[in-house]
Amino acid sequence: MDPITAATHSDPYPYYASLRAGGGLVFDPQLKLWIASSAEAACAVLRHADCHVRPAHEPVPKAIADGPAGRVFGRLMRMNEGERQRCPRSAIAPALQDIDPQQVKALVRARFNEGAEDLHHGQFIGPASVIAALLGFSPAESHLISELTGDFVACLSPLSQTAQLDAAHRATGQLQTLIRERIEAPDSPLLARICQGLEADPDSLIANLIGLLSQTYEATAGLIGNALLALIRDPALRRAVMADPTQISPLLAEVQRFDPGVQNTRRFVAAPCEILGATLNSGDVILVLLASANRDPLLNPQPDVLLLDRPNRRSFSFGIGRHECPGQTLALSIAHATLEMMLEREPRWDRLTWRYRPSLNGRIPIFSDRPGH
């Protein structure tokens, strides 16, 4: 195991503990990366002004740079610094905070009641469909947009194959067309508010709406999936949560700390700097192990125990500082409503198998049902 393959290992957490014991910020000569494994190091790197989200020489991954997906990527607020990050964020973040959780719950419940949701759709298709519905799309359009978002998301991984990249470019074009048509006749308070803040830059507006959909697609799928795994692995916990659905919220809050869907993120050093006594040079790459930092005992006592009633819970899973995820509350609302509906339908727990989706930074389980078991 190494700090990258750990993301999809069956149990990377003892390994993360060994990395923390070896030093919070150390250089790995084999990977040619700095590894930030402690809470102190993660905080220092994520808040440092000279630690950027993309390398200066490659603001857009080469594999997608010449196509529609690359042009969208280049405008995403989470992949930029300065005004290209602050301006879209100032328009989108406040609007997301004002979404009523009851509206989210109603949208999720409507999809399940229509019979459209199996486990896979609830985990992957459903969350982005909720965002599309909040933006004013019809149920059929929302389902299509979520499927196209899944195609777009595939291009964001270095593991993507040529066929996936081609599909991502096609999906991006379709998403741009659908969103542009919706912007021209906005009948959604959420969309109208976001449009008002970004009306001077329509390309950035469309790109960051795609970004909102794509972040929801992956982050919420990981949160829902790892919450399901926690329930599968601990029958007592499962019985407690199913008997008292009010425990879903603390379950999700603890799972996003205990076993997050995003295990790591990267930062690229833009100028020579010193962090926690280490001298870093321009062009250096830092792998920030968010999942390891979450289990730092200096951040959370008893870090390797899943505690629903954990006091003063702290987590890096949604980021901190200028690139903190603006949709954390919304993601938790969607995951809560989805998990509640899944539990009402009582999955056949003994028939579920799973594997982690191939990834260099994500920990997203994919479930299947063993027929005849």
C-alpha positions as CSV (number, residue, x, y, z in Angstrom):
1,M,0.0,0.0,0.0
2,D,1.1,3.6,-0.6
3,P,-0.7,6.9,0.1
4,I,-2.5,6.8,-3.3
5,T,-3.6,3.2,-3.4
6,A,-4.8,3.5,0.2
7,A,-7.9,5.3,-1.0
8,T,-9.5,2.1,-2.2
9,H,-7.9,-0.3,0.2
10,S,-10.2,-2.4,2.4
11,D,-8.9,-0.7,5.5
12,P,-6.3,2.0,5.0
13,Y,-6.6,3.6,8.4
14,P,-3.9,1.7,10.3
15,Y,-1.6,2.6,7.4
16,Y,-2.6,6.3,7.7
17,A,-1.8,6.1,11.5
18,S,1.7,4.9,10.6
19,L,2.2,7.8,8.3
20,R,1.2,10.3,11.0
21,A,3.6,8.6,13.4
22,G,6.4,9.2,10.8
23,G,5.7,12.9,10.6
24,G,2.8,15.1,9.6
25,L,4.5,16.5,6.5
26,V,7.2,14.4,4.8
27,F,8.5,13.9,1.3
28,D,8.0,10.5,-0.4
29,P,11.0,10.0,-2.7
30,Q,9.3,7.2,-4.6
31,L,6.0,9.1,-5.3
32,K,7.9,12.4,-5.6
33,L,5.2,14.0,-3.4
34,W,5.0,15.7,-0.1
35,I,2.6,13.7,2.1
36,A,0.4,15.7,4.6
37,S,-1.1,13.1,6.9
38,S,-1.7,14.9,10.2
39,A,-4.5,17.4,11.1
40,E,-1.9,20.1,11.7
41,A,-0.3,19.5,8.3
42,A,-3.6,19.3,6.4
43,C,-4.7,22.6,8.0
44,A,-1.5,24.3,7.2
45,V,-1.4,23.2,3.6
46,L,-5.1,23.9,2.8
47,R,-4.9,27.4,4.3
48,H,-1.6,28.4,2.7
49,A,-1.8,31.1,0.0
50,D,0.9,29.5,-2.1
51,C,-0.7,26.0,-2.2
52,H,-2.9,26.0,-5.3
53,V,-5.4,23.6,-6.6
54,R,-3.8,23.2,-10.0
55,P,-0.2,23.3,-11.2
56,A,0.8,26.6,-12.9
57,H,2.0,24.8,-16.1
58,E,-1.1,22.7,-16.5
59,P,-4.3,24.6,-15.3
60,V,-6.4,22.0,-17.3
61,P,-5.4,18.3,-17.5
62,K,-3.8,17.6,-20.9
63,A,-6.1,14.7,-21.6
64,I,-9.2,17.0,-21.8
65,A,-7.6,20.4,-22.5
66,D,-8.7,20.5,-26.2
67,G,-12.4,19.6,-25.8
68,P,-15.6,20.9,-24.2
69,A,-14.9,19.2,-20.9
70,G,-11.6,20.9,-20.7
71,R,-13.1,24.3,-21.3
72,V,-15.6,23.7,-18.6
73,F,-12.9,22.4,-16.2
74,G,-10.8,25.6,-16.8
75,R,-13.7,27.8,-15.5
76,L,-14.6,25.7,-12.4
77,M,-14.3,27.7,-9.2
78,R,-12.9,24.8,-7.3
79,M,-10.1,24.4,-9.9
80,N,-9.1,28.1,-9.8
81,E,-7.6,30.7,-7.5
82,G,-8.3,34.4,-7.2
83,E,-11.3,36.1,-8.8
84,R,-12.1,33.0,-10.9
85,Q,-12.7,31.2,-7.7
86,R,-14.1,34.0,-5.5
87,C,-16.6,35.4,-7.9
88,P,-18.6,32.2,-8.8
89,R,-18.4,31.2,-5.1
90,S,-19.9,34.4,-3.9
91,A,-22.9,33.8,-6.3
92,I,-23.4,30.1,-5.6
93,A,-22.5,29.5,-1.9
94,P,-25.2,31.8,-0.3
95,A,-27.9,30.4,-2.6
96,L,-27.1,26.8,-1.6
97,Q,-27.2,27.7,2.1
98,D,-30.8,28.9,1.7
99,I,-32.3,25.6,0.2
100,D,-35.0,24.2,2.4
101,P,-34.1,20.6,3.6
102,Q,-37.9,19.8,3.4
103,Q,-37.9,20.7,-0.3
104,V,-34.9,18.4,-0.8
105,K,-36.7,15.6,1.1
106,A,-39.8,16.0,-1.0
107,L,-37.9,15.7,-4.2
108,V,-36.1,12.6,-3.1
109,R,-39.3,11.0,-1.8
110,A,-41.1,11.8,-5.1
111,R,-38.4,9.9,-7.1
112,F,-38.6,6.9,-4.8
113,N,-42.4,6.9,-4.9
114,E,-42.3,6.9,-8.7
115,G,-40.4,3.6,-8.5
116,A,-37.4,5.1,-10.2
117,E,-34.9,4.4,-7.5
118,D,-33.0,1.2,-6.9
119,L,-29.9,1.2,-4.7
120,H,-27.6,2.3,-7.6
121,H,-29.9,5.0,-8.8
122,G,-30.5,6.3,-5.3
123,Q,-26.7,6.5,-4.6
124,F,-25.6,7.9,-8.0
125,I,-28.4,9.2,-10.2
126,G,-30.7,10.6,-7.5
127,P,-28.5,13.3,-5.9
128,A,-27.6,15.1,-9.1
129,S,-31.2,14.8,-10.2
130,V,-32.3,16.7,-7.0
131,I,-29.9,19.5,-8.0
132,A,-31.3,19.6,-11.5
133,A,-34.9,19.7,-10.1
134,L,-33.9,22.6,-7.8
135,L,-32.6,24.4,-10.9
136,G,-36.0,24.0,-12.5
137,F,-35.7,20.9,-14.7
138,S,-38.5,18.4,-15.1
139,P,-38.2,14.9,-13.6
140,A,-37.3,13.4,-17.0
141,E,-34.8,16.2,-17.8
142,S,-33.3,15.8,-14.3
143,H,-32.7,12.1,-14.8
144,L,-31.0,12.8,-18.1
145,I,-28.8,15.6,-16.6
146,S,-27.7,13.3,-13.8
147,E,-26.7,10.6,-16.3
148,L,-24.8,13.1,-18.4
149,T,-23.1,14.4,-15.2
150,G,-21.9,10.9,-14.5
151,D,-20.3,10.9,-18.0
152,F,-18.7,14.3,-17.3
153,V,-17.3,13.2,-14.0
154,A,-15.5,10.3,-15.6
155,C,-13.1,12.7,-17.3
156,L,-11.9,14.1,-14.0
157,S,-9.9,11.0,-13.2
158,P,-6.4,10.3,-14.4
159,L,-7.6,6.7,-14.8
160,S,-10.1,7.6,-17.5
161,Q,-9.9,5.7,-20.8
162,T,-10.3,7.2,-24.2
163,A,-13.9,6.1,-24.6
164,Q,-14.7,7.8,-21.3
165,L,-13.0,11.0,-22.3
166,D,-15.0,11.0,-25.6
167,A,-18.2,10.4,-23.7
168,A,-17.4,13.2,-21.3
169,H,-16.9,15.7,-24.1
170,R,-20.2,14.7,-25.7
171,A,-22.0,14.9,-22.3
172,T,-20.5,18.3,-21.6
173,G,-21.9,19.7,-24.9
174,Q,-25.4,18.3,-24.0
175,L,-25.2,19.7,-20.5
176,Q,-24.2,23.1,-21.8
177,T,-27.2,23.2,-24.2
178,L,-29.7,22.0,-21.6
179,I,-28.5,24.5,-19.0
180,R,-28.3,27.4,-21.5
181,E,-31.9,26.8,-22.4
182,R,-33.0,26.7,-18.8
183,I,-31.1,29.9,-18.1
184,E,-33.0,31.7,-20.9
185,A,-36.3,30.9,-19.1
186,P,-35.4,30.6,-15.4
187,D,-38.4,29.5,-13.3
188,S,-36.4,28.4,-10.3
189,P,-35.6,30.7,-7.4
190,L,-32.2,29.0,-7.0
191,L,-31.3,29.4,-10.6
192,A,-32.5,33.0,-10.8
193,R,-30.4,33.9,-7.7
194,I,-27.3,32.2,-9.1
195,C,-27.8,33.8,-12.5
196,Q,-28.1,37.2,-10.9
197,G,-24.6,36.9,-9.4
198,L,-23.0,35.6,-12.6
199,E,-25.0,37.3,-15.4
200,A,-21.9,39.1,-16.6
201,D,-20.0,35.9,-17.3
202,P,-22.4,33.3,-18.9
203,D,-19.6,30.8,-19.7
204,S,-18.5,30.7,-16.0
205,L,-22.2,30.4,-15.0
206,I,-22.8,27.4,-17.1
207,A,-19.4,25.8,-16.2
208,N,-20.0,26.2,-12.5
209,L,-23.6,24.8,-12.6
210,I,-22.0,21.7,-14.3
211,G,-19.4,21.8,-11.5
212,L,-22.2,21.9,-8.9
213,L,-23.8,18.9,-10.5
214,S,-20.5,17.0,-10.7
215,Q,-19.5,17.6,-7.1
216,T,-22.9,16.5,-5.9
217,Y,-22.7,13.3,-8.0
218,E,-19.5,12.0,-6.5
219,A,-19.4,13.5,-3.0
220,T,-23.0,12.4,-2.2
221,A,-22.5,9.0,-3.7
222,G,-19.5,8.4,-1.5
223,L,-21.3,9.6,1.6
224,I,-24.4,7.5,1.0
225,G,-22.3,4.4,0.1
226,N,-20.0,4.6,3.1
227,A,-23.0,5.1,5.4
228,L,-24.6,2.0,4.0
229,L,-21.3,0.1,4.6
230,A,-21.2,1.3,8.2
231,L,-24.7,-0.2,8.6
232,I,-23.8,-3.4,6.9
233,R,-20.7,-3.9,9.0
234,D,-22.4,-3.2,12.3
235,P,-25.8,-4.9,12.7
236,A,-26.4,-3.3,16.1
237,L,-25.9,0.2,14.6
238,R,-28.2,-0.8,11.8
239,R,-30.9,-1.8,14.2
240,A,-30.5,1.4,16.2
241,V,-30.7,3.7,13.1
242,M,-33.7,1.8,11.6
243,A,-35.5,1.9,14.9
244,D,-34.8,5.7,15.3
245,P,-34.5,7.5,11.9
246,T,-33.4,10.7,13.8
247,Q,-30.1,9.0,14.1
248,I,-29.5,9.3,10.4
249,S,-28.1,12.8,10.7
250,P,-25.5,12.0,13.3
251,L,-24.6,8.8,11.4
252,L,-23.9,10.8,8.2
253,A,-22.0,13.5,10.2
254,E,-19.8,10.8,11.7
255,V,-19.3,8.7,8.5
256,Q,-18.0,11.7,6.6
257,R,-15.3,12.0,9.2
258,F,-14.8,8.3,9.9
259,D,-14.8,6.9,6.3
260,P,-15.0,9.8,3.8
261,G,-15.8,9.4,0.2
262,V,-12.9,11.8,-0.7
263,Q,-9.8,10.4,0.9
264,N,-7.2,12.9,-0.4
265,T,-6.7,16.0,-2.4
266,R,-3.6,17.6,-4.0
267,R,-2.1,21.0,-3.7
268,F,0.6,22.5,-6.0
269,V,3.2,24.9,-4.6
270,A,3.2,28.1,-6.6
271,A,6.1,29.9,-4.8
272,P,8.9,28.8,-2.5
273,C,7.5,28.6,1.1
274,E,8.0,27.0,4.5
275,I,5.3,24.8,6.1
276,L,5.8,23.3,9.5
277,G,9.5,23.7,9.2
278,A,9.7,22.0,5.8
279,T,11.1,24.0,2.8
280,L,9.0,23.6,-0.3
281,N,9.9,24.8,-3.8
282,S,7.8,26.0,-6.7
283,G,6.3,23.0,-8.6
284,D,6.3,20.7,-5.6
285,V,3.2,18.6,-5.2
286,I,1.5,17.9,-1.8
287,L,-0.9,15.0,-1.3
288,V,-3.2,16.0,1.5
289,L,-4.6,12.9,3.2
290,L,-7.9,14.2,4.4
291,A,-9.1,10.8,5.7
292,S,-5.9,10.5,7.8
293,A,-6.2,14.0,9.2
294,N,-9.8,13.2,10.2
295,R,-8.5,10.3,12.4
296,D,-5.7,12.3,14.0
297,P,-6.3,11.8,17.8
298,L,-5.2,15.4,18.3
299,L,-8.2,16.5,16.2
300,N,-10.8,13.9,17.4
301,P,-10.3,11.8,20.5
302,Q,-11.0,8.0,20.0
303,P,-10.7,8.6,16.2
304,D,-11.0,5.0,15.2
305,V,-14.4,4.6,16.9
306,L,-17.6,5.5,15.0
307,L,-19.5,7.6,17.6
308,L,-22.9,9.0,16.7
309,D,-22.8,11.4,19.6
310,R,-19.2,12.5,19.1
311,P,-18.7,15.9,20.8
312,N,-17.0,18.7,18.9
313,R,-16.7,16.6,15.7
314,R,-14.1,18.0,13.3
315,S,-13.4,17.0,9.8
316,F,-11.5,17.9,6.6
317,S,-13.8,15.9,4.3
318,F,-15.5,19.0,2.8
319,G,-12.3,21.0,2.8
320,I,-11.4,24.1,4.7
321,G,-10.3,27.6,3.8
322,R,-11.0,29.3,0.5
323,H,-11.8,26.0,-1.2
324,E,-14.2,24.6,1.4
325,C,-17.1,22.9,-0.3
326,P,-20.0,25.4,-0.4
327,G,-22.6,22.5,-0.8
328,Q,-21.8,20.6,2.4
329,T,-25.2,21.3,4.0
330,L,-27.0,20.5,0.8
331,A,-25.1,17.2,0.3
332,L,-25.9,16.1,3.8
333,S,-29.6,17.0,3.2
334,I,-29.7,14.9,0.0
335,A,-27.9,12.0,1.6
336,H,-30.2,12.1,4.7
337,A,-33.4,12.0,2.6
338,T,-32.0,9.3,0.3
339,L,-30.7,7.0,3.2
340,E,-34.0,7.4,5.0
341,M,-35.9,6.2,1.9
342,M,-33.5,3.3,1.4
343,L,-33.9,2.2,5.0
344,E,-37.7,2.4,4.7
345,R,-37.5,-0.1,1.9
346,E,-35.3,-2.4,4.0
347,P,-32.5,-3.5,1.6
348,R,-31.7,-7.2,1.7
349,W,-28.5,-6.7,3.6
350,D,-27.4,-10.3,3.4
351,R,-27.4,-10.2,-0.4
352,L,-25.4,-7.0,-0.9
353,T,-21.8,-7.2,-2.1
354,W,-19.6,-4.2,-3.0
355,R,-16.3,-3.1,-4.4
356,Y,-14.7,0.3,-4.5
357,R,-14.8,2.2,-7.7
358,P,-11.3,2.5,-9.2
359,S,-9.9,5.9,-8.1
360,L,-6.8,7.7,-6.9
361,N,-8.6,9.8,-4.4
362,G,-12.2,8.6,-3.9
363,R,-13.6,5.9,-1.7
364,I,-16.9,5.2,-3.3
365,P,-18.5,1.7,-2.9
366,I,-20.5,0.2,-5.7
367,F,-23.1,-2.3,-4.6
368,S,-24.6,-5.3,-6.3
369,D,-27.2,-7.8,-5.3
370,R,-26.3,-11.5,-5.3
371,P,-29.3,-13.2,-7.0
372,G,-30.6,-16.3,-5.3
373,H,-28.6,-15.9,-2.1
